[in-house]
Amino acid sequence: MASDKIKVAVRVRPFNRRELELGTQCVVEMEGQQTVLQYPLTLSDKIERKQPKTFAFDHCFDSADPESPQFASQDVVFDSLGRDILDNAFQGYNACIFAYGQTGSGKSFTMMGSQDYKGIIPRLCDSLFDLIAKQQSAELMYKVEVSYMEIYNEKVHDLLDPKANKQSLKVREHKVMGPYVDGLSQLAVTAFQDIDNLMTEGNKSRTVAATNMNSESSRSHAVFSVVLTQTLTDVRSGVVGEKVSRMSLVDLAGSERAVKTGAVGDRLKEGSNINKSLTTLGLVISKLADQSASSKNRDKFVPYRDSVLTWLLKDNLGGNSKTVMVATVSPAADNYEETLSTLRYADRAKRIVNHAVVNEDPNARIIRELRQE
């Protein structure tokens, strides 16, 4: 069993048009593995400016200025985070990467990207098939299956189900396998193009609506799962074994206060449900961080089942998974409070310890040991 802390990365995006029009000041600086948050300068602060806050993380990506020599492109982010996730999956570990941050801070851009600047999920799936093509043989066969769901207002919808009637699916818990979504389609794919087509279709079904913060705000949490099954055959003995790993790639809805997004009616109801999931996620992160900090807190109850999101991510938070959190922030002074809140969450998350195991049946272990002899 590998006990590892959750890896935490922070990424700051460029100013958006609204921030440029406001002429707002930049308050986020990346210095190596540190993120420095400056207190916004107002007239009353000229006499005595508050001290900046400094946080240390595994990776700090400065994507604020494309002209800067330290600019972190989509390539850089994938090479730093996505490749490890893939390596872990091929070794038989479950892996997860989730993006957390306020609306419009660059979560979907980091995870999905755009046509010209692909994000972590498409790059990871593309590299997955490249690796399979290089490694597949008579002794090692691969199967890849994907599922794609959204959690909207605490209900789960299958984004790969072509039937337009959006009925919600039930989350259940298996004694050994843990939480799962009953009736969620899991489709076999044999090339990146299959996944690309499914993702494009799935994204069309995602619940999107405009708020003050973002004209194309994702109002739901989206979870794209890739299950990699490796079948190992020992040619001499005829023993066949299996390793199965699940990669959970999660684009969370935005975390912010209702006042700022101008949310009313449906938007506000969504906001409270989105925030219910995110508040529970925050609680789970805090409880797990406390557990890691002291053995006295080991038996503290962790409220995974208080929201659908945390229940489904139970394995990825403090369980059987190698997990990466990407916290996305705006550089702008008028988002100071939200940015500080995101950085504090990220700072807590880096204390969480996961306990990942290689998911292999006894035969796969025998074959691995035979090959090591």
N, C-alpha and C positions, 0 to 999 in steps of 0.2 A: 504494500500500500504506500502511495506517495502522498505525504502531507505537505501541501504547498499553500502559501497565502495566495489569495486572489491577486492577480496582476492588475494594476490600475494605471490607465493612461488618461491624460487630459489633452484636449485639442481646442485651440482658439480659432475661430473663423475670421474672415475679413469683415470689415464694416459693411452693412447692407445699405440700400439706398436711403432708407428712412434715417439711419444713423448719420450718413454723410450729409443729408439735407439739414439735420439738426446741428451739424458741426460738433458732434459730441467727442469728448476726450477719450483716449485709449487708456484703460486702467489695468490691462493684463499684460504681463511680460513673462517670457519663458527664458530661464537661465539654466541651461543644462537640464538636470532632472528636477529643477525647481520651478514652480509657478508662483509668481509674485503678483499679488493683487494690491494695487495702489488705492488709497482712499480718494474718492472724487474730490477735486479741488473746487470749492465754492468760495464766494467772497468772504464769508465769515471764517473760513479756514486759513486765509492768507497768513494770519498771524501765527497760528500753531497748527500745522498739518498733522493729521493722525498718522501713526506709523503704518507702513504697508504690512500685509499679512503674507507669510511665505509658507508654501506647502511643498513637500517632497513626494514625487511619484516615480513609478517605474519608467514611464515615458512622458515627456512633455512635447507636444507637437505644436509648433508655431505655424499656423496656416493663415495668419492675418495679412501678410503682405507677399504676394507672388513674386515681387522683385527682390525680396530679401534673400541673402545667401543661405539663411537657415530655414527657408520656407519648406514646410512639410507637405509634400504632394500626396495624392491618393496612393501612389506607388510606395512612398516612404512608410505611410501608415500601414499598408498591407504587409510590406516586408517585415515591419517591426512586430506586428500582432498576428496577422493571418497565417503566416507560415508556421508558427509554433502550434497553432490550433490544428493545422493539417498534420504536422508531425505527430502530435499527440493522438490524433484519430487513427493514424496508421499503426501506432503502437498498441491500439486497442483501448485507449482511454476515452471517456466521454469528455466533450469540450464545449465551452459556451463563451460567446462574446456578446455583451449587451451594451447599448448606447443609452446614456442617461443625461438629461439636461433640459433646460427650458425650451419652450416652443421657439423654432426658428434659430436654434443655436448650432445646427448642423448634424443632427443625429441621422436623419434619413440620408443626407449626402454622404456621411461617413460610412454607413452600413450598405446602402443601395447605390448611391452615386447618381450620375446622369449618363446619358448616352455617350458623351465624350469623355467623362471622367468617372469611370466605373468605381464602385465602392468595394468594401471588404467582401460582401456576400457573393457578387458575381465573380470577383477575382479568385476567391477561395474555391468556388465550384469549378471554374475553368482550370485552375492548377490541380484540382483533385483528379480530373480526367487525364491530364498530362502525366501525373505520377502513376496512375493505373496503367496507362499505355506502356510506360517504361518497365513496370514491375510485374505485369501479369505473365503467368507461365502455367505449364501443366500442373505445377505444384502449388500454385497460388492463384485463386480466382476471386474476383470482386463482384459484389452486387451493390448498387446504389439506389436508395429509395428516398423520396422527399415528401414532406408535408408542409402546408403553409396555412396558418390560422391567424385570425385577429381576435383580440379580446376587447370588446366594445361594451361599455356600460355593464361590466361584470358578466357578460355572456360571451361564449366562444362560438365563432363562425368559421366554417371551412372555406378558405379562399380558393381552393382548387376544385370545389364542387360546382360544376357548370349549372346545376339546377338553381335558378335565380332565387327560389324561395329561401330566404335567409333564416332557416330555423337554427336555434342555438343547440349546441351539443353539450352533453354532461361530462364533467370531470369526475373520474373515479380513481381509486387507489388500489394497486395490485400489491399483494404482500411482499413480493420480491422485487418486481420491476418499478414500484413506486407509482406516482400519479401519472395518469394518461387521459387522453380525450377519447371517449367512447364514440366510435363511428367516424373518426377523422380519416379522410382518405390518405393512403400512403402509396405513392405512385413510383413504379420502377422507371429509372432513366438510364440511358446508355451513352449519352453525350451531353456536353455543356449546352448545346443548342436546345435540347429538350428542357433543361432547367430554365434557360433564358426565356423560352416561350411560356412555360408555366408561371414564372415570376411576373412576366408582363401581364398575363391574364389575371393573376392573383391581385396584382397592384391595382388593376382597374376596379376590383370589387372592394378595395379598402375604403373605410369611411373617412372621408376628407371634408373639411369645411373651413371657411375663412374665419379667422379671429383677427383682432387688432394686431397681434404679434406676427402673424404669418398668413399669407393669402392661401396657402395650400397646406394648412396645418393637419397633420395626421391626428385624428381624434381617437385612434385606437392603438393598442399595443399589438405589434405583429411579431409572430414567432415562425421563422423558417427553419425547419429541421431536416438534416441530412443524415440518413442512417447508412453507415458503411459496414457491409458484412464481408469478411475475408474468410475464404474457405481454404484451409491448408491441407495438403495431402502429402503424406510421407510415402514416396513411391516404393521404397523397399518393403515397408511393413504393411502398406495399404491403409494405415490409420488416417482417418479424416477428422479434422477439428475445425472449430469456428471461433472467430473473434468478431464481436459486434460493437461498434462505437457510434454514439449519437452526437452530432454537432448541432447545438441549438444557437441560432443566430437571431438576436432579438433587437428590434427597433421599438423602443418605448415611446409612448405619447409624451407630450411636453409636460414638464413640472413647473407650474407657475400659479400665481394668485389670480383669482377671478377678476379683481379690480383692473388689473393691467391688461387682460386680454379683451376686456369689454364684453365678457360673456353674460348672456341673459337667457332665460327660458331653457330650450334644449341644450344650448351650448353650456349653460351653467350646470344642468343636471349631468351632462357628460363630464364637465370639469370636476364635479364632486366625485363621480365614479372613477375617473382617471386618477384623481388625487387619492381616492380610497385605496386603489391598487398601489399608488406610489407612496402613500403614507405608510401602508403596511410594509412595502418594500423597505422603506426607511427604518421602520421598527425592527424588521427582521435583520437588517444590516447592523443596527445598533446592538441588538441582543447577541448576535453572533460575534460581533467585535468584542463585546464584554466577556463572552465565554472564552475567547482566545486570550484575553488579557489576564484572566484569573481563574484558577481551578474552582474557586468558590461559586462562580457563576455557571459552572458546567451543566448543572441540572435545571437551569432557568428555562421556562417554557418559551419556545419560539413560535410566534403566531402565524405559521405558514398558511394555515387554512382560512385566515381572515380575508384573503382576497384570492381570486382565481389566478392572477399573475404569480403571486408568491407560491401558491400551491403547486403550480406547474413548474416553477423554477426551483422547487425544493432541493433537487439533487445538485443543482448548479451553485446553490448558496450554502456552503458548509457541508456538502455531501460528496457524492461520487462523481467528481468532474474537475477538469482543469479549466478555470474560469478567468476571463478578462473583462474588466469594466472600462468602457471609454466614456469619460465625462466630457461633454461638449459645452463650451461657453462662448458668450459674445464678448468682444473686446470693449464694449461701450460703457461709459460711466453710468448711463441711465439704467443699465441692467446690473449695477453693482450688487444689490441685495440678492438677486437670483443667482448671480455668479458665485457669491460667497456661500450661499446655501448649497449649490452643486459641489463646490470644492470641499465643503465640510462632509457631505455625504461620501465623496470619493475618499477622503482622508480616513473615514471610519471603515469603509469597505476594504481598504488595504490591510486591515488587521484580521480579516476573516480567514480562517484556515479550512481548506477543503481536504478531503481524504479520497483521492482518486485511486481506483484499482483497475487493472487490465481486465476487460470483460472477455474472458476466454473460457471455453469449456475445457474439461480435464484433458481431452485428446489434444487440443491445441497446445496446452502446456507441455504435454509429453513430447509433441513434435518439436516445440521450441527447445526443449532440453536436449533432445537427440541431436539437433543441429548445432547446439553449443558444444557438444562433446568433442 
